[in-house]
Amino acid sequence: MDNETQHGLARIRSNYSKFSDKEKLIADYILEHPEMIIHYTINQVADELEVAESTVFRFCKRIGFKGYQALKIALAAEIVTPIKDIHEEINDGDSMATVSEKVFHSNSKTLESTLQILDGQAIEQAVRTLLAARKIELYGCGGSAVVALDGYHKFIRSGLSVSTQIDSHMQLMSASQLENQDAAVIISHSGTTKDSLDVLRVLKEKDVKIIAVTNFAKSPLTKEADISLYTVSEETDFRSEAFSSRIAQLSIMDALYTNIMIAMQDKGKRSLERMREAMSLKRL
């Protein structure tokens, strides 16, 4: 199978933020009805969306396919013959070893799927934004608060001015004190959590640069964020989609931290050395 027949949906997701309104219309339709695209002609898709056939054709070219037929082949490969590994259903009769293996497969596939749609340009923009910020604040609620705290645990090693708050009231208070030279990272799987959106509104009023770490989907968070970094995960009987995405969110934070430390060069190394020297007091 050549490269063009792989990852049609992933290509659409990774380029989504760069699409025009008409391209997003086509993208949304394909993402919501991929199984229909396999059986539809380009004319049927154009009629359904009330756009010209040439618009659909150009969309296919835009995401790296030779044409509509090539996109259909890619979607068929993804949908009709999916790789059965990660989201294997856990059965009541499974041994603990089998359940554990399926959990590991699930996490592995979540990372692979997220990597497929990872936008290198968005990562670069996020790193530049964080490096240029006077202050960085990390926000997350529920399970995402744990990811924000983990991010703080990493970023504090860089010497950058960074903080996080777990309590939703404290989050609003900290957001109110940020200014347009600051940056915020909002971690929210759904992008629709009320507490996170309350923080978002305060940040927008203060013209703070906002980086979202969220699942790929249209949401109030992705609509308002300056930069969006997406994760991909699926739900199973025993694991929610948000639970599965946590490992991808953590990896995105790892990627941001590592790129920041590399960009900071000697300054980053000195900060890390100071941290290690201080932490040595905790060891016997």
C-alpha positions in Angstrom: 0.0 0.0 0.0 1.6 3.3 -1.0 1.6 6.4 1.2 -1.3 8.0 -0.6 -3.7 5.3 0.4 -3.0 5.8 4.1 -4.5 8.1 6.8 -7.2 10.0 4.8 -9.0 11.0 8.0 -5.8 11.9 9.8 -4.8 14.2 6.9 -8.1 16.0 7.2 -7.8 16.4 10.9 -4.2 17.7 10.8 -5.0 20.3 8.2 -8.4 21.3 9.5 -7.4 24.6 11.1 -6.0 25.8 7.8 -9.1 25.1 5.7 -11.4 27.8 4.2 -15.1 27.7 5.2 -16.0 25.7 2.1 -13.2 23.2 2.8 -14.3 22.9 6.4 -17.8 22.1 5.1 -16.4 19.2 3.0 -14.1 18.1 5.8 -16.9 18.0 8.4 -19.0 15.9 6.0 -16.2 13.4 5.4 -15.3 13.1 9.0 -18.9 12.6 10.0 -19.9 10.2 7.2 -16.7 8.5 6.0 -18.5 5.2 5.2 -20.9 7.1 2.8 -18.0 8.7 0.9 -16.7 5.2 -0.1 -19.9 4.6 -2.0 -20.6 8.2 -3.2 -19.5 9.7 -6.5 -17.9 13.1 -6.5 -21.1 14.4 -8.1 -23.2 13.1 -5.2 -21.0 14.7 -2.6 -21.0 18.0 -4.4 -24.8 17.9 -4.7 -25.2 16.9 -1.0 -23.1 19.9 0.1 -24.3 22.3 -2.7 -20.8 23.0 -3.9 -19.1 22.5 -7.3 -17.4 19.2 -8.2 -14.3 21.2 -8.8 -14.4 22.4 -5.1 -14.5 18.8 -3.9 -11.7 17.8 -6.3 -9.5 20.7 -5.1 -10.1 19.7 -1.5 -8.8 16.2 -2.3 -5.7 17.8 -3.9 -5.3 20.1 -0.9 -4.8 17.2 1.5 -2.4 15.4 -0.7 -4.4 13.1 -2.8 -4.4 12.9 -6.6 -8.1 13.1 -6.7 -11.5 12.0 -5.3 -10.9 8.4 -6.2 -7.6 8.3 -4.3 -9.3 9.7 -1.2 -12.1 7.0 -1.4 -9.4 4.3 -1.5 -7.7 5.8 1.5 -11.0 5.9 3.4 -11.9 2.3 2.4 -8.5 1.1 3.8 -9.2 2.9 7.1 -12.8 1.9 7.6 -13.4 -1.4 5.9 -10.2 -3.0 7.1 -9.3 -1.3 10.4 -6.4 -2.5 12.4 -7.8 -4.4 15.4 -5.5 -3.7 18.2 -6.1 -0.8 20.6 -9.8 -0.7 21.0 -10.3 -4.4 21.4 -13.3 -4.9 23.6 -12.5 -6.1 27.1 -14.6 -9.2 27.8 -15.8 -10.5 31.2 -13.8 -13.7 30.7 -10.5 -12.0 30.0 -7.6 -12.7 32.3 -5.9 -9.8 34.2 -2.9 -10.2 31.9 -5.1 -9.9 28.8 -6.9 -6.9 30.2 -3.6 -5.3 31.0 -2.3 -6.0 27.5 -5.4 -4.4 25.9 -4.9 -1.3 28.0 -1.3 -1.0 26.8 -2.4 -1.5 23.2 -5.1 1.2 23.7 -2.5 3.7 25.0 -0.1 2.8 22.2 -2.7 3.3 19.5 -3.8 6.6 21.0 -0.2 7.8 20.8 0.1 6.6 17.2 -3.1 8.2 16.1 -2.2 11.5 17.8 1.2 11.5 16.2 -0.4 11.1 12.7 -2.3 14.3 13.1 0.3 16.2 15.0 0.8 19.6 13.3 4.5 20.4 13.4 3.8 24.1 12.5 1.4 24.4 15.4 4.0 22.9 17.8 6.5 25.4 16.6 4.1 28.3 17.1 3.2 27.0 20.6 6.9 26.8 21.5 7.6 30.3 20.2 4.6 31.7 22.1 5.6 30.1 25.4 9.2 31.2 25.0 8.2 34.8 24.4 5.6 34.9 27.2 6.3 37.0 30.3 4.3 34.4 32.3 2.7 31.0 31.5 -0.4 29.6 33.2 -1.6 26.1 32.7 -5.3 25.3 33.1 -7.2 22.0 33.3 -10.3 20.6 35.1 -10.9 17.1 36.4 -8.6 14.7 34.7 -7.1 17.5 32.6 -6.0 19.2 35.9 -3.6 16.3 36.4 -2.1 16.9 33.0 -1.8 20.6 33.8 0.0 19.8 37.1 2.3 17.4 35.2 3.1 20.2 32.7 3.9 22.5 35.6 6.2 19.8 37.0 8.1 19.8 33.7 8.1 23.5 32.8 9.3 24.7 36.1 12.6 23.1 35.3 13.1 25.5 32.4 13.3 28.6 34.5 10.4 30.1 32.7 7.7 31.8 34.9 5.0 29.2 35.0 2.2 28.3 37.4 -1.0 26.3 37.6 -4.1 26.3 39.8 -6.3 23.3 40.5 -9.3 25.1 42.1 -11.7 26.6 39.5 -12.1 29.8 41.5 -8.3 30.2 41.7 -8.1 29.6 38.0 -10.4 32.5 37.3 -8.4 34.7 39.7 -5.1 33.9 38.1 -6.6 34.4 34.6 -7.8 37.9 35.6 -4.2 38.9 36.4 -2.7 37.9 33.1 -2.0 40.4 30.3 -1.4 40.4 26.6 2.3 39.5 26.9 1.4 36.3 28.8 0.4 32.9 27.5 -2.1 30.2 28.7 -2.3 26.5 28.0 -5.9 25.2 28.4 -6.1 21.4 28.5 -9.6 20.1 27.9 -10.5 16.9 26.1 -14.0 17.9 25.1 -13.3 21.6 24.7 -16.7 22.2 26.2 -16.1 22.1 30.0 -17.8 25.1 31.6 -15.0 25.9 34.0 -12.4 25.9 31.2 -14.7 28.0 29.0 -15.1 30.5 31.9 -11.3 30.8 32.1 -11.2 31.1 28.3 -13.6 34.1 28.4 -11.5 35.9 31.0 -8.3 35.3 29.0 -9.9 36.5 25.8 -10.9 39.8 27.5 -7.2 40.2 28.6 -5.9 39.4 25.0 -3.8 36.5 26.4 -2.3 34.1 23.9 -4.2 30.8 24.2 -2.9 27.3 23.4 -5.4 24.5 23.5 -4.6 20.9 24.0 -7.8 19.1 23.1 -9.4 16.3 21.2 -10.0 16.9 17.5 -13.5 18.3 17.3 -15.3 21.5 16.7 -15.7 23.1 20.1 -15.9 26.5 21.7 -12.3 26.1 22.9 -10.8 25.3 19.4 -12.9 28.2 17.9 -11.3 30.7 20.3 -7.8 29.4 20.9 -4.9 30.9 19.0 -3.2 27.6 18.6 -4.7 24.1 18.9 -2.8 20.9 19.5 -5.0 17.8 19.0 -5.2 14.4 20.4 -7.1 11.4 19.0 -8.7 8.6 21.1 -11.7 6.4 21.2 -14.1 5.2 23.8 -14.5 1.5 24.9 -16.8 -0.1 27.4 -14.4 0.3 30.3 -12.4 3.4 29.3 -13.9 6.7 28.4 -12.5 8.7 25.4 -11.2 11.4 27.7 -9.5 8.8 29.9 -7.7 7.3 26.9 -6.6 10.7 25.7 -4.7 11.6 28.9 -1.6 9.7 27.7 -1.6 11.8 24.4 -2.1 15.0 26.3 0.9 14.2 28.6 3.0 13.4 25.5 2.1 16.7 23.9 3.2 18.5 27.0 6.4 16.5 27.0 7.0 17.5 23.4 6.5 21.2 24.2 8.8 21.0 27.2 11.6 19.2 25.3 11.4 21.6 22.4 11.5 24.6 24.8 14.6 23.2 26.6 16.4 22.6 23.3 15.6 26.1 22.1 16.8 27.7 25.4 20.2 25.9 25.0 22.6 26.9 27.8 20.0 28.9 29.7 17.8 25.8 29.9 20.7 23.7 31.0 21.6 26.1 33.8 18.0 26.1 35.0 18.0 22.3 35.0 21.3 22.2 36.9 19.9 24.6 39.6 16.8 22.4 40.0 18.9 19.2 40.3 21.1 20.8 42.8 18.2 21.9 44.9 16.5 18.5 44.7 19.7 16.8 45.9 18.7 18.0 49.4 15.9 15.5 49.3 18.2 12.5 48.8 20.1 10.7 51.5 
